[in-house]
Amino acid sequence: MNHKITNYLKYWVCDMEEPALAKTMKAVIETLSYEELLHLEQHLQLGNITSMVSARRELLETTRQKICPSCGGNVLEEKCYTLIFGQGYFRKKANFCGNDCLSEFLESTRKEQ
């Protein structure tokens, strides 16, 4: 395996914020044969792994159940109020189940300022 890729994987696995995920990734990598490691290296260089991770993340984001930040209830897609706020580079999106929850959130934000 390419030395650069090996170092990258060691850094990625050892310095992850989630120790359980790091152990899982390390365990998966350690079970691979030499040929499988060559294929993994090739896919890393081509960006295929990144695109697979991005596609899975996007799928989870679109199917994820939305929770109202005010009351903790489920937010139905067809009956929701959405508030987008924050700086241009750091936008947040909050979905509310009703107008009362949105109003409560805005009132609490005004009180904090």
Secondary structure by P-SEA (a helix, b strand, c coil): ccaaaaaaaaaaaaccccaaaaaaaaaaaaaccaaaaaaaaaaaaaaaaaaaaaaaaaaaaaaccccccccccccccccbbbbbbccccbbbbbbbccaaaaaaaaaaaaaac
